[in-house]
């Protein structure tokens, strides 16, 4: 029987893992430069954490099971709910705002297809206790800076404010549940079903017309004035529009001007309350969304106090796919800087000692463990990306020396054995 990996999962080999680690570390560096600190939550949680947030229907889309103690558990399908649970368990008395970031795998039981897997990774941030729209402006600017640092091109930040649409619906006495249904259809882009639902709810023709016009509007800061004229008779919607205008002003103060105001963004989840945003890369086709987030009220849903929270997550695998499509990732073939080669089997222990000295000096070093002839050792070292090979021979060692071979130039030089770490450190840094 040939063993295979589970459907919808992937193996990652050396080069791909180096590229993923490079992207992870770049994002991590940006997050920490904004004052965010890393957290970790369990891979599995109580099933109720996710059914409370998304309803019982979510069990059809996730991996849930009973453990040997009869507890209902689930592999986490996303990380916002676990972070909210962590806040309620441990951080309610911590000084605010609390800035947290996370990186981890999530699991969903859905049909695998291009860009969608049953195990996938998310890297994101949550800011709890900040004020709106200040928090949203900083977090959107931070997401943009991550992509700039990764040199990703042609990404588009689309942002809106759910309060504009909800303000119109509330003024026409549309219930919260029906508002959620409307938002879900807008999120899916299902115009036909949306019109049917608005007809069924008997939304006034003027409000229906305004709603359908708004969700099709996109532009830069200049459309704020146009929208203001359209919704002038809806005070709550106007208030949210002014908040959106203030967000754009702050966003530009953070140096982020590459955005599109898109009032058709709904995010489809009923715990989002105000600002929402998504980031797209067109080359990815139907799975073009690489990030999404906004302001939410999940902590109150879980029984905590009402506290303003803002967050977003990158679909890490889609960011990786975008970078590959644009051939942005630099080569990550190099495995070590130095390879240590004993000239004969008798030199093996001395080679091991030198290897450990180099490693203890902070130099990435590999050593010959397969007992190959010198020619094959040099070929293997070259393929590993080593810049230098240290040749350990009996005659040189008797004289207190070893030979350093520069793999790029081919030059060889005998150096004092006791100075080999310092010499290599200087050459690698130089």
C-alpha positions in Angstrom: 0.0 0.0 0.0 1.4 3.4 -1.0 0.8 6.0 1.7 -0.4 9.4 0.5 -0.9 12.7 2.3 -4.6 13.5 3.2 -6.7 15.2 0.4 -6.4 19.0 0.5 -3.0 19.1 2.3 0.5 19.7 1.0 4.1 18.8 1.7 6.7 21.6 1.6 10.3 20.8 0.7 13.4 22.8 1.5 13.3 25.6 -1.0 9.7 26.3 -0.5 10.1 26.3 3.3 12.9 28.8 3.1 10.7 31.0 0.9 7.8 30.7 3.4 10.1 31.4 6.3 11.4 34.5 4.5 7.9 35.9 4.0 6.8 35.0 7.5 9.8 36.7 9.0 9.3 39.8 6.9 5.7 40.1 8.1 6.7 39.4 11.7 9.3 42.2 11.5 6.8 44.7 10.3 4.2 43.7 12.9 6.7 44.0 15.7 7.9 47.4 14.4 4.2 48.6 15.0 4.4 47.2 18.6 2.5 44.0 18.1 3.5 40.9 20.2 3.1 37.3 19.1 0.6 34.9 20.7 -0.2 31.2 20.1 -3.5 29.4 20.6 -4.3 25.7 20.5 -4.8 24.0 17.1 -8.1 22.6 18.5 -10.7 24.3 20.6 -14.1 23.5 22.0 -16.6 23.2 19.1 -18.9 25.7 20.8 -16.4 28.5 20.2 -17.1 28.3 16.5 -20.8 27.4 16.6 -21.4 30.3 18.9 -19.7 32.6 16.4 -21.0 31.2 13.1 -24.0 29.0 14.0 -24.5 25.2 14.0 -24.2 25.1 10.2 -20.4 25.6 10.5 -20.0 22.0 11.5 -20.6 21.0 7.9 -17.5 23.0 6.9 -15.0 22.1 9.7 -13.2 19.1 11.2 -15.0 18.4 14.5 -14.8 15.3 16.7 -15.3 13.9 20.2 -12.2 13.1 22.2 -11.9 10.0 24.4 -13.5 12.0 27.2 -16.6 12.7 25.1 -15.7 16.4 24.7 -16.9 18.1 21.4 -13.8 19.7 19.8 -12.9 21.2 16.4 -9.7 21.9 14.5 -9.7 25.7 14.3 -11.1 27.0 10.9 -9.8 30.5 11.6 -8.0 32.4 14.3 -10.1 35.5 15.3 -12.4 33.5 17.5 -9.5 31.8 19.4 -7.9 35.2 19.9 -11.2 36.6 21.3 -11.4 33.6 23.6 -7.8 34.1 24.8 -8.6 37.8 25.5 -11.6 36.8 27.6 -9.6 34.2 29.5 -6.4 36.1 30.2 -6.2 39.7 29.0 -9.4 41.6 30.1 -7.5 43.5 32.8 -4.4 44.2 30.6 -3.7 47.9 29.6 -5.3 48.8 26.3 -5.0 48.9 23.4 -3.7 45.3 23.2 -1.7 44.6 20.1 -1.4 40.9 19.2 -0.3 38.9 16.1 -0.4 35.3 15.2 0.7 32.8 12.6 -0.7 29.3 12.4 -2.5 26.6 10.3 -6.2 26.4 10.1 -8.5 23.6 8.8 -11.7 23.5 6.8 -13.6 20.5 5.3 -14.4 21.9 1.9 -13.7 20.8 -1.7 -10.1 21.3 -2.5 -9.5 23.5 -5.6 -6.9 25.9 -6.9 -6.0 28.3 -4.1 -8.2 26.5 -1.5 -6.9 23.8 0.7 -8.1 21.8 3.7 -5.1 22.9 5.7 -4.0 26.5 5.2 -2.1 29.1 7.0 -3.1 32.6 8.3 -0.9 35.4 9.6 -2.7 38.3 11.1 -3.2 40.9 13.9 -5.8 41.9 16.4 -6.0 45.3 18.1 -8.3 45.3 21.1 -9.4 48.4 22.8 -8.2 51.0 20.3 -10.4 53.8 19.0 -12.0 53.9 15.6 -11.0 55.0 13.0 -7.5 55.5 14.4 -7.0 51.7 14.8 -8.2 50.8 11.4 -6.0 53.4 9.7 -2.9 52.0 11.5 -3.7 48.4 10.8 -4.5 49.0 7.1 -1.2 50.9 6.7 0.6 48.0 8.4 -0.9 45.5 6.0 0.2 47.6 3.1 3.7 48.0 4.5 4.0 44.2 4.8 3.3 43.9 1.0 5.6 46.7 0.2 8.4 45.1 2.1 7.7 41.8 0.2 7.9 43.9 -3.0 4.5 42.5 -4.1 3.2 44.6 -7.1 -0.3 45.5 -8.3 -2.1 44.7 -5.0 -5.3 46.6 -4.4 -6.7 47.7 -1.0 -10.5 48.1 -1.1 -12.2 49.5 1.9 -15.7 50.6 3.0 -17.9 51.0 6.0 -20.8 48.7 6.8 -22.5 51.4 8.8 -23.4 53.2 5.6 -25.5 50.3 4.3 -26.8 49.3 7.7 -27.8 52.9 8.5 -30.1 53.0 5.4 -31.6 49.6 6.3 -32.1 50.5 10.0 -33.9 53.7 9.0 -36.3 51.5 7.0 -36.8 49.2 10.0 -35.1 46.2 8.5 -34.3 43.8 11.3 -30.7 42.9 12.3 -31.2 39.3 11.0 -32.4 40.5 7.7 -29.6 43.0 7.5 -27.2 40.1 8.0 -28.9 38.2 5.1 -28.5 41.2 2.9 -24.8 41.6 3.8 -24.2 38.0 3.0 -25.7 38.3 -0.5 -23.7 41.5 -1.1 -20.5 39.7 0.0 -21.3 36.8 -2.4 -22.0 39.3 -5.2 -25.3 37.6 -5.9 -27.2 40.6 -7.4 -30.3 38.5 -8.4 -30.9 37.0 -5.0 -30.2 40.4 -3.4 -33.0 42.1 -5.5 -35.4 39.3 -4.6 -34.7 39.7 -0.9 -35.1 43.5 -1.0 -38.5 43.0 -2.8 -39.6 40.4 -0.2 -38.7 42.8 2.6 -40.7 45.6 0.8 -37.8 48.0 1.1 -39.0 51.5 -0.2 -38.1 51.9 -3.8 -35.9 55.0 -3.1 -33.9 53.1 -0.4 -33.6 50.0 -2.7 -32.3 52.2 -5.5 -29.8 53.9 -3.3 -28.6 50.7 -1.8 -28.0 49.1 -5.2 -26.2 52.2 -6.4 -23.9 52.4 -3.4 -22.7 48.8 -3.6 -21.6 49.4 -7.2 -19.6 52.6 -6.3 -15.8 52.5 -6.3 -13.3 55.3 -6.4 -10.8 57.3 -4.4 -11.4 60.0 -1.8 -13.4 62.1 -4.2 -16.4 59.7 -4.1 -17.1 60.7 -0.5 -18.8 63.9 -1.7 -20.9 62.0 -4.2 -22.0 59.5 -1.6 -22.9 62.3 0.8 -25.3 63.7 -1.7 -26.9 60.3 -2.3 -27.5 59.5 1.4 -28.3 63.0 2.7 -31.6 61.9 4.1 -30.1 59.0 6.1 -28.5 60.5 9.3 -26.9 57.2 10.6 -25.5 56.4 7.2 -24.1 59.9 7.0 -22.4 59.5 10.3 -20.6 56.3 9.1 -19.7 58.1 5.9 -18.0 60.9 7.9 -16.1 58.2 9.8 -15.0 56.7 6.5 -13.8 60.1 5.3 -11.8 60.6 8.6 -10.3 57.1 8.1 -9.0 58.1 4.6 -7.5 61.2 6.0 -5.7 59.2 8.7 -4.7 56.6 6.3 -2.9 59.1 4.1 -1.2 60.5 7.2 0.2 57.0 7.7 1.5 57.2 4.1 -1.0 54.8 2.6 -2.6 56.4 -0.5 -2.9 53.3 -2.7 -6.5 52.4 -1.8 -10.0 52.2 -3.4 -13.2 53.1 -1.6 -15.5 50.2 -2.4 -19.0 50.4 -0.7 -19.8 46.9 -2.0 -17.5 45.2 0.6 -19.7 43.5 3.2 -17.3 40.7 4.5 -20.4 38.4 5.0 -19.9 37.9 8.7 -22.4 39.6 11.0 -19.9 40.5 13.8 -18.3 43.2 11.6 -19.6 46.5 12.6 -17.9 49.4 10.8 -14.8 49.7 8.7 -14.1 46.6 6.5 -11.3 46.1 4.0 -10.0 43.4 1.6 -6.8 43.2 -0.4 -6.8 41.7 -3.9 -4.2 40.5 -6.4 -5.8 40.1 -9.8 -3.4 37.4 -11.1 -4.9 34.9 -8.7 -8.2 34.7 -10.5 -11.2 33.6 -8.4 -9.1 33.4 -5.3 -7.7 36.9 -5.7 -8.4 38.0 -2.1 -5.2 37.7 -0.1 -6.4 39.5 3.0 -9.4 40.8 4.8 -10.4 42.4 8.0 -12.2 45.3 9.8 -13.8 46.4 13.0 -15.8 43.7 14.8 -17.7 43.0 18.0 -16.9 39.3 18.7 -15.9 39.7 22.3 -19.4 40.8 23.3 -20.9 37.9 21.3 -18.8 35.6 23.5 -20.2 37.2 26.7 -17.6 39.8 27.4 -18.0 43.6 27.6 -18.4 45.7 24.5 -14.9 46.6 23.4 -13.8 48.0 20.0 -11.6 45.5 18.2 -10.0 45.6 14.8 -8.1 42.9 13.0 -7.1 41.4 9.7 -5.4 38.3 8.4 -3.3 37.4 5.4 -4.2 34.2 3.6 -0.5 33.2 3.8 -0.7 30.6 1.0 -2.3 33.1 -1.3 0.4 35.7 -0.5 3.0 33.0 -1.4 1.2 32.2 -4.6 1.1 35.9 -5.6 4.8 36.3 -5.0 5.6 33.2 -7.1 3.4 34.4 -9.9 5.2 37.8 -9.9 8.6 36.0 -9.5 9.3 38.3 -6.6 10.9 35.8 -4.2 14.6 35.8 -4.3 16.5 32.5 -4.6 16.6 30.6 -1.4 18.9 27.8 -2.6 21.8 28.5 -0.1 21.7 26.0 2.7 25.0 26.8 4.6 27.9 29.2 4.3 30.7 26.7 5.0 31.2 23.0 4.3 34.0 21.1 6.2 35.6 18.3 4.4 38.1 15.8 6.0 40.6 14.8 3.4 40.9 11.3 4.8 38.8 9.2 7.3 41.5 9.8 10.0 40.7 13.5 9.9 37.0 13.0 10.6 37.1 13.9 14.3 39.2 17.0 13.7 36.7 18.0 11.0 33.8 17.6 13.5 35.7 19.8 16.1 36.2 22.5 13.6 32.6 22.3 12.4 31.3 22.9 16.0 33.7 25.8 16.5 32.4 27.4 13.3 28.8 26.8 14.3 29.4 28.2 17.8 30.8 31.4 16.1 27.5 31.8 14.3 28.5 30.5 10.9 26.0 28.1 9.3 28.2 25.0 8.6 27.7 21.5 7.4 30.2 18.6 7.6 30.9 15.6 5.4 29.0 12.6 6.9 28.8 10.3 3.9 32.5 9.3 3.6 32.7 10.5 -0.1 35.9 11.2 -2.1 37.1 14.8 -2.3 35.8 15.4 -5.8 32.2 14.4 -4.8 32.5 16.3 -1.5 33.3 19.5 -3.4 30.4 18.9 -5.8 28.0 18.3 -3.0 29.3 21.5 -1.1 28.8 23.5 -4.3 25.2 22.3 -4.7 24.5 23.2 -1.1 25.4 26.8 -1.8 28.4 26.9 0.5 30.7 29.9 -0.1 33.7 28.2 1.4 35.0 24.7 2.0 37.4 24.0 4.8 39.7 21.1 3.8 41.1 19.3 6.9 44.3 17.4 5.9 46.8 15.6 8.2 49.9 17.4 6.9 48.4 20.9 7.2 47.0 20.1 10.6 50.5 19.0 11.8 51.6 22.5 10.9 48.7 24.1 12.8 46.8 25.0 9.5 43.8 24.1 7.5 42.9 25.0 3.8 40.0 27.3 2.9 38.7 27.0 -0.6 36.7 29.9 -2.1 33.9 28.1 -4.0 33.2 31.1 -6.3 36.8 31.9 -7.4 38.3 28.5 -6.8 41.2 30.0 -4.9 42.7 28.0 -2.0 44.6 29.4 1.0 46.2 27.8 4.0 45.3 29.6 7.2 46.2 29.1 10.9 43.8 26.5 12.4 43.1 28.6 15.5 42.0 31.6 13.4 39.7 29.8 10.9 36.5 31.0 12.6 37.5 34.7 12.6 38.8 34.6 9.0 35.6 33.0 7.7 33.4 35.3 9.7 35.1 38.4 8.2 34.9 37.0 4.7 31.2 36.0 5.0 30.3 39.4 6.4 32.5 41.3 3.9 
